[in-house]
Amino acid sequence: MHDQFISGAGHPPPPHAAAHLESLNPAQRAAVTHGDGPNLVIAGAGYGKTRTLVHRMAHLIDRGVEPESILLLTFTRRAAQEMLHRVGELTAGSCRRVMGGTFHATANILLRRYGHHLGLGANFTIIDRGDSEGIVNLLKSSLGMGGAGKRFPSRRVIFNLISGAINKSTTIEQLVHGDHIHLIEFIGDIYTIAQHYRQFKLDHGLMDYDDLLVHWKRLLAESDRARDELTSRFAHILVDEYQDTNQMQADIVRLLASRHGNVMVVGDDAQSIYSFRGADFANIMRFPEQFPGTTIVKLEENYRSTAPILQLTNAIIANAEKKFAKTLFTSHSGGIRPHLVAAPTEAAEARFVVETIKKRQDENISLDEIAVLFRSGFHSFKLEIELAGHGIEFDKRGGLKLTESAHIKDALSFFRVVINPWDNLSWNRILLQVDKVGPKTVQKILAVLRESDDPFTALAAYRPGPAWKTQFDLLTTSLEELRAPSLLPSDQFERVMEYYTPVFEKMYFDDYPKRRKDLDQLKALIGGYGDLQSFVDDTALDPPETTVSADEIEGRRRLILSTIHSAKGLEWDTVFVIGLAEGRFPHTHAAFGEQWEEERRLLYVAATRAKHHLYLTYPRTLMTAERQQMRAAISPFLREISPGLYTGIDRGGAATQPLTSEYDRDPAGVAPVAKVASARTQFKEGMQVNHAFFGLGRITSIPGPRRVEVLFDRHGSKILHLDYARLEVVE
């Protein structure tokens, strides 16, 4: 089963269990000892939310609440397991009868016990995603949709649309119009499959993961008796990561607490970043409205980051349109300011990151205590190549390495056979792309190529079958053109795409628009190479197999590369956030409004992963898919931040110089320099000035006594506070 019900181990409660309250700070103690009624706990990153939930459950048990009347809802099995284990330690295991687990695991238990109120049997079978896609595929075939030679969405995409409509409380049609507009002609067919899919599950006593939530909500909304039994049984409800709930999960919580209102939800509005999964930011914001009389407790003491990092992360979220205002602080004294690094190119940005990682290693910071975070998986491609060149091992999370996605492997296989004509693995991949050619035919062709002194000549002489002759001839012609000695790697890429594009669009019909951006990145990447061999070598990122034992591999420490979404909940000593250029962060498709605000929260989540060292980097130029250099501005979220909160590093004039202590010289705090006289007595509009980090600019306005607005040549417009910014007048 996908999820499991979690329970603690049973022991008699200790005689003085309430002593654990002494270890809590005042805000945590207020949340833990809250009486009856709704309680919203706003807990930022590193502020002890798990500790608060654990002690809340222990406190309820200490004051005589029956453990079986407590329900803990989480988003991961591990979180529930950890919390109930810690509660067991505090109460000597008296939490044995607490029901705790994920929303789906809890729904499974309750539907088997109470589902008869809806006419549901207790012996239903839960099917996983693979089963669901298999059923969709069966229905697609039986209904005469798709099949050989027909363009039709894959079972994976069809199921994504069916499931997405449920989790996002929307319709399949709206999802298609939003993200899959190229599938609009199939909307009617997808609805037909969805209807048959629902009936198939009913006929065979099956439930998928979405059904568990759908029927749990139905149980509470449609059966008065079931709702009375469940609201009576669970006198206290606790929910972790409430900002990640979707509309259906929030409705379940509301219905469960409808009798008594004894619900504590813990979350951070500033960390709501999963709207693509259906999470609804509005749930945590409107909780006080849905539960009148809510007590709001804010956990504002941070236990993770140093004060300078915390000050900068507070500034990132300060301009959020909707938020619960917090006054965040830490008892961690000292620390250095975060670094804001401007590099001339993505390659220079990657070099800076690698140089600084090596410096941290020299200071005895373990590689696994360092992370590089980015908005999208392909943003790390340049860095991956740089790391490989320096022999730095890494694990990448939340996105594929450059050579791991199927369509990139397809494209690279053409370049690899040019470099090595006896690369049978790449030949196998190329030949399987030919329509009407199967594995058996490919093996026959490969046998001929292996025996030839020139595989390309042997391939051109091979006699194809009538059904696949046209595409095979096109392939051999394209390969002959690809080998022309006068071609640059960028020209060779164009030849490959002339052949591969129609193959690509057919093979990945359901989502090729999304995959195309990876090919565009490959195009931009190869444009920087003068010879194909260097490009192929640099993209061979995975190390060869070795004889290192499994135990040695387990103990090897690796750098972490991660998308920000996959980094949530984790922390490292040193964190780099790369690619902070406008159009990349926020994402180019993020319009002003909720999408824009979620991008801001995403940057906040990234920055709050750092404990001691934080580096925010961006390139001043980006390579477009057309291999043109495009000037890039710094992320607008960083333009809002006072320069006094970070140390600037400009790699434009020092790209070839090693890092020195000059770059890292930071005061212990963020103390401003001595105040200066009014800006109006020193500066005038139109005056040209120079800033140590932002470079040359011209004053456009003087908005305050000690503030000037400057339009910088490289960084755009910024408002500077003269107590922090030292400006020099350029004569």
N, C-alpha and C positions, 0 to 999 in steps of 0.2 A: 504494500500500500504506500502511496506517495507520502502521506503524513502519518504521524503517530500521536496517540493520546499520551500526554506526559503526566506523570504523577510522582510525588515525593515518596521517600521511605518513611515508615512509621516508627516513632519512639515517643515515650511520654514527654510532655513539655517540661522544661526546666523550671525550678522554683522561682527564679528571678529573671525571667525572660525580658522584662521591660528595660533592663540595663542597656540593651543595644541602642536605645534612643540617644544615649550620651555621645555616641560617635557621629551624630548627624549635625550638620550646620543648621542655623535657625530656620531657613526656608525649607529645607528637607524635613525638619521636624514638624513644621506646620502642615506640610502635605501629608506626612505619615500619620499624624494624630488627628487629622480632619475627622469631624463627626459624620453624621449622616448627610445625604444630599449630594448633588453633583459637584465634582472637583476637577478643574482643568489645570494640569501642571505643565507649564511651559518650560522646557528644559533644553537649553542650547547644547551645542557639540562640546562634549567633555565636562558636562555639568552634573553628572551623577544621577541620571534618570533611572538607570537599572537599579542602583542602590536604593533609590526612593521607592520603587515598586516592590522590591524585596522586603524592605522594612515595613511597608504598608501592609503587606500580607501577614508578616509576623506580628505586627501590632494588632490587627483584627483578631488573629487567633489568640493573642495574649488577653484581649479584653472579652473573650468568651464567644466570639462568632464561630459557629460550626464550620470546620474546614470545607465540608461538602457544599456549603452555601456560597463559596467563593469561586468565581470564574475568572481565569486569566486568559486573555486573548493576545496572541503575538503574531508576527509575520514569518518567523522561522522556528523550526523545531528546536534548533540549538538554543535560541534565546529562552524559550519556555523551560527547557531542560536545565539551563544554567540558573535561571531565577529560582526555580523550585528546589534545586539542590542547595542554593544559598539560604533559602527560607528554612529548609530542613536543618541546616547547621545552626541557625538562630533559634529555632524552636525545638531542637533535639528531634526533628523528624515528624512533628505533629501535623505537618501539612500533607500527610499521605492521602487524604481524601479531597484535596483541592483539585478541581478540574482545570487543567491548563494545557494549552497547545495552540496550534495555528487555527485560524478561522475554519479552514477546510477540515482539519482533523476533528475539531469540536462538532462541526456540522454532521460529520459521519456518525459520531457516537449518538448524538441527539436524534437524528433521523431514524436510526435503527430502533431507538427506544420510543419515540413519540410519532413517528411517521404514519402510524396507522390512523391518526386523526385526519390525514389527507388521503387515506386509501393506499398508502405506500407500504409495501411489504418490507420486513426487516432483513430479507435475504438478498437485497439488490447487490449487484456486482459493480465495483468502481473500475472504470476504464481509464487508462492513462492517455497521454497525447498520441502516442503511436497507434493505440487501438482506435481512437477517434478519427485520425487521419485515414486509417485503413477502411473504416466504415464509410467515410466520405468518398473515398476512391471507389469502393464497391457500388455505392449509390450512383456515382457519376457514370460508371460503366453501364449499370442496369437501366439508367434513364436515357442512355444513348448520347451522353454528353462527352466531349473529348474523344479520345481514341486516336488511332494511328492517322497521322497526317492532318489532324484537326488542332487548331489553336484554341486552347482553353486553359483557364487558370489551374494551377496544380492543387492537389489535395491540401498541401500545407497552407497555401494562401487562402483557400476557401475556408478552412477551419479557423485560420487567424481572423477572418472577417466575422464568422459566426460567433466565436468566443469574444472578440473585441467588442462587438455590439452589446453583449451582455455585461462585460466588465466596465464599459464606459457609459452604460445606460443610454445608448444611442441606437441608431439603426444601421443595418448593413449598407443601405443606400448612402447615408451620410459619410460612412467610413470610405466607401469607394470614391465619392466626390472629393473627399479630403486628401487621401493618400494614394489611391489607386485609380486615378481618373482614366487610365488607359484600359481599364476593365469595365468601363461603364456599359458596354454592350451586353455584358454577361450578368447584369444585376438580377434580371428575372430568373435566370437559371440558378443563380446562387441562392435566391430565396426558395426556389423549389427544392434544392438539395437540403437546405436548412430545415424545411418543413418535414421532409422524409427522414432526415437525421433524428429529429426529435421523436418522431413516431417509431422509428426503429429502436431507439433506446427504451421507450415505453413498452413496446412489444416484447422485448427481450430482458426486461428487468435490469437495465444498465443505467449508470449515472456517471457522467464525467465530472471533472472538478468544478465546473461552473454550475452544474445541476445541484451540487451540494449546497452552495450558497442560495441559489434560486429557491430550492425547496425549504431551506431553513427559514428564509424570509416569509415564504408562503405559510409555513407552519405558524409563525407568530402573527401574521396579518390576517389569515383567513380562518383560523380555528380559535374560537374564544377559549375553549377548554385547554388546548395545548398552550396558548399564551398564558393562561392562569397558572397552569402547572409549572411552566418554566420560569415565569417571573416570581413565583412563590419559592421555587427551589433555589434560585440564585439571588441571594440578598445583597451581594456585593459583586460588582463587575469591574475589572481592571483591564485596560487596553493599552498596549505598548505601540509606539510609533503611529499615533493616531493620524498624523498628517499624511500617511500613506494609504489610508482607507479609501476605497471607492464608494460610490453612492449606496450600493447595496449593502456593503459592510456597515456603513454608518446607520442605515435604516435598521439593520439587525440589532445594533447596539441600542438604538433609541427604543425599539420595541421591547427588548429584554429588560430595560430599566424603566418601562412605562408605569409599573406599579409603585416603585419605591424611590426611583431617582438616585439610588446609591451607585453611582458610576464614577470611577476615576480614570480619566484618559491622560496619557503622558505623550508629549510630542513637541516638535519645534516647527513652527510655521516657516522659519527660515530655511528648513531642510526639506521642503516639499518639492521633489524633483522627478517624480515618477508619473507624470500625467500621461505619458505614452503607454503606460500599463493600466490606465484607468483611474489612478489616484486623483482625488479631487481636493485641491487646496482649500476650497471653501468649507470643507467639513470641519476643520479645526477652527476656522475663523467664526463660523456661525454656531459653534457648540454652545456658547452662553445663551444664544437666542432659543435654541432648541430645548435647552434645559434651564428654565428660569430659576434664578437663585443660585447660579453657579458661583462657587468660590474659585478664584483664579490665584494660583500660587506660581511665582516665577523663581526658578532656580538660576541665580545670576552669578554664582561663584564658579569659575572655571578651574578645573583640576588638571588640564592637559597642557595648555600653551603658556608661553611667557607673555608678559605684559605687552611688549611691542607688537607681537603677532596678534594678540587679542584686540589691541587698539585698531590695527588695520582691518581685521575681519569685521569689527563693529562698524567701521567706516564703509565697508562694502555694502552692508545691509541697511545702513542708515537711510538711504534714499528709496527704499522699497515703498511702493504705493500703499500696500496693505500689510500690516504687521502688528504684532503685540510688542509695544515698546518695552525695552529691557535696559537696565543699567548694569552692564556686565563687567565683572572685575575678576582678578586673580590674586592669590597670595604669593604667586611665584615672583620673586624679586629679580631685578637685573634682566639680562637677555639683550640680544642685538636686534636692531630693526630689520624687518624684511627687506629684501633687495628687489628693485625693479630694474630689469636688464633689457636694454634695447640693443638688438643685433642687426647688422646690415642685411643678413639673409637667413634663411632657415638653416643652412649649413653652418653658418657662424653661431647661430643659436645652439645647434647641436654640439658644436665644439665647446662652447662655454659650459654647457651642462656636463659634458664628459670631464672637462678639466676640473670643474668644481667637485664632481663626484670623487675623482681621484684625490683631491685635496682633503675631502672629508674622510676618505679611507686612511690617509696619512695621519689624520687626527684620531684614528682608532674608532671611527664610526663604521659599524658593520654594514655591508651592502644591503642586507635585508631590513635595515633601519632607514633606508633611503627610498623614496618613491618619486616617479615622474608621472604627473597626471595631465590629461588632455581631454578636450571636448569630444572628439571623435577618434575612432581607432586609427584612421589613416594619417592623423596629425603626427604620429610618432615615427613615420617611415624613415625620414632623414636621420633621426636619432638612432634608430635601430641599426642602420648601416654604420654610423659613427661608433656605436658601442661595439659592434662586431669587429671593426677595425682595430679597436683597442683591447680586444679579448675580454670584455666585461660581460659576464653572463647575466641574463635577465629573464624574468617571467613576465609575460604580458597577459593582462586580464581585461575582460570586457571588450574584446575585439580581436581580430585575427592579426597575426604577423603578416608582413607583406606577402610572403610566399604561401600562406595557408588557405586563402580563399580560392574556391574552385576556378572562377573566371580569370583570376590573376595567374594561377598555375597554367591554365590553358594558354594564355598569351605568352608567358615565359617559356613554354615548351618549344615554341618556334625559334626563339633566340638560342636556346640551349642546343638544339640539333645543328644550328649553324656553327656553333663553337665546337661541338662534339657530335659528328654525324652518326656515331655508334651508340648514342644515348637512347637505348631501347625504351626506357621508361617514358621519355618525352615523345618518342615516336608513337608509342601505344596511345598516349593521350591525344595526339593530333589525329591519328587514324580513326579513333573511336568517335570523333566529332563528325565524320563523314556519314551522311544519312544513308541508311540501309546497310551499313557495315557493322557487323557484330564482332564479339571477341574471337570467334573461331577464324573469321576471315583475317582479322588483324594478326593473329598468330602466324598464319600462312605468309602474310606479307613480311612480317618481321624475320621469319626464317630466311627469306630471300635476301633481305637487307644485311643480315648477319654474315652471309657468305660472300658478300660483294666487297670489292676494293673501294667502291664509291657508292654509298647508300643512296645518294640523290639520283645518280644515273640509273641505279637499279629500280628505284621507285618510279622514275619516269618511263622505264621500259615495261613495267608491270601491266598486264592486261586486266583492266577492271571489268566487273560484271555490268551488264547493260543498265541495271537499275541504279547504279551509283557512279556510272562513268562520267557524267557531266560534272559533278562536284569534285570527283577525283582528279579530273583533268585540270580543273580550276586550281586545285591544291598544288599540283606539281608545277603549274605555271607560276603561281605565287611564290613557291619556294625557290624557283630558278631566279626570279627577280630579286628575291630577298638576299641572295648570295652575291649580288653585284659588288665588286670590290670598292667602287667609288662611293657607296652609300654611307652616310653617317648613321649612328644608332637611331637618331630621331627619324631619319628617312626610312630606316628598316621598320621602325614602329608603324609608320604610315602604311607600308606595304602589308604588314601583318594585319592591321585593322581593316584594310580593304577586303581581305578574305574573311577575317574572323567576325566582323560585325554582324552579317546576316546569320552566321552560325550561332553567335552569342545571343542574339535576340530570339532565336528559336529555342535554344537550349534553356534559357532563363526567362522565358516569355512573361511569367507572372510577376517578376520583380526586376527586370533588366534596367528600368530607369534608375532604380536605387543603386544597382551594381555599377552602372556606368561611371559614377563619380570615382570609383576605385581605379578604373581604367584611365580616367583623366589624370589621376594622381600619378599613375605609372608613366603616362605620357610626359608629364612635367618632370618627373624624376629622370627618365632616360635622356631628356634634352640636355642635361648637364654633363653628359659623358661624351668623350671623343672617340672611344673605341668600345666595341660590344663586349669584349672579354672582361674589361674592368666592371662593366655594368652587371654581367652575369655573375662574376665573382662576388661583388658586393651584395647581391640579392640572395646569395646562398647563406642565409643567416643561421640556419640550424647546424650545430656542430656534428661532425661524423660520429658514428657509433664507436664507443670505446669499450674497454674491458673493465671500467670502473664498476665496483660492486654496487648493489642496490643500497647498501647501508651508507656507502660513501656519497652516493648521489643524494640520499635523504639529508645528509648533513651539510651539503653544499649550500652556501648562502648566496642568494641572487638578488640583484636589483629588481625592484618592482616597477613595471610600466603598467599603467591602468587608466581606463576611462574613469571619469569622475563618478559616474553612476555606480561603477563597481567598487569604488573606494569608500563609499559611504559606510560609516560605522567603524572604520579602521583609522590607525594613527601611526605616524613615523617620526623619528627624530628630525629628519630633513626632508622637505617636500619641494619639488619643482613643479610649477604649473606653467606649461609651455603653450605657445601659439595664441597668446592673448592679443591678437590683432582684430581690429574691427572687420566684421564679415566672417570671422571664424569664432569669435567669442565676444558678443553673442553670435549665435549661428545666423548665417545670412538670411534664412527664412523666418527668423523670429521677428514678428512685427511688434510695434508698441502695444502694450496690453499684457495679458496674462502670459503669453509666450515669452515676451521680453522679461517679465518679472521672474519667471522660472529660470531663465538664463542667469539672472543676477543671483538667485538662490544657489544655482549650480556652482558659481564661482565662490560663493561663501562656503559651501560645503568643501570645495577643494582646499581653500586656504585654511580652514579649521582642522585639517588633518595633521598640520605641522605642530610639533612640540617645541623645538628650539630654533630651527633654521627654515626660513621660507623664501623661495626665489620665484618671482613672477617674471616671465620672459616673453618677449615678442619679437618677430622679425619686422624690419622696416619695409622689406620687399617680399613679395610672394611670387612664385612661378605659376602662371596660369596654364590651363590645359593646352593653350596655343604656344607654349614656351616663351611667353612674353613676361618680362619683369613688370610687376605691378606694385606701385607704392602702397604701403599698408599703414593705416593709422593705428595708434594704440587703442585698446578696447575702451569704449565710452564708460564702462564701469570703473576703470582705473583713472580716467580723466577726472572723475568726481572726487578723487581722494587727495587730501592735502599732501604735498610733497614732504612735509615734515614727518610723515608717518613711515617713510621708507628711505633707504639709501639707493641712489641712482647709480647704475653702471652703464656707461655708453661704450659699447664694443666697436662702434663705428671707427673711432680713431685709434683703437688698441686691439684690433682683431688678431694681430700676430704676436702680441705680447703675452707672456705667461701671467697668471693671476699672482698678485702680490698682496702684501698686507694692506697696501693702499686701498684696495677695493673693499676690504672687509673691516676697515677701521670704523667702529660704531661706539657711540656712547652707551653707557649702561642703561640709560632710560631714553626718553624722548624729550629731553629738556631743550627748549628753544634758545636761540641766541638772544643777546640783549636786544630789547625793543628799540626800534628806530623811530625817527620822527615821522610825521604825517607824510603819506605818499604824495600828497598834493604839493608839498614843498620841494620834493626831489624829482618827481617824474611828471611828464606831460604826454598827452595823447600824441601818437605819431613818433615818439622817441624810440630809437633802436636800442635794444638791450641784449645782454648775453647772460645765460644761465649755465651753471656748471654741468647740468645734466641735459636740459632741454635744448641748449644751444642758442642760436641767434633767433630773435623775434622782434616784434614791434608792438608797442603798447597801444591797445585799441580803446581802453576805458579805465577809469579809476573809480571802482564801485564802492570803495570805503576808505576810511582814514589810513589804514595800513594794508590795503589790498590793491592790486593792479591786475587788469586782465591783459594778457599778452598772447598774440597770435604768433606761435613759433613756426619756423620754416618746416621742421621735421615732425613736430608733435601736435600741431594744431593749436586751438585756443585753450588757455588754462588761466584760472584765477589763482593768483599766488598771494600768500600772506607774507608780508615783509619781515615778520618776526622769525620766519623760517627760511624764506628764499633770499639768497644773496644775489641781487641783480647788479650787473655792471653796465653803465651807460657806454654805448659804442659811439665814439665821436664821428 
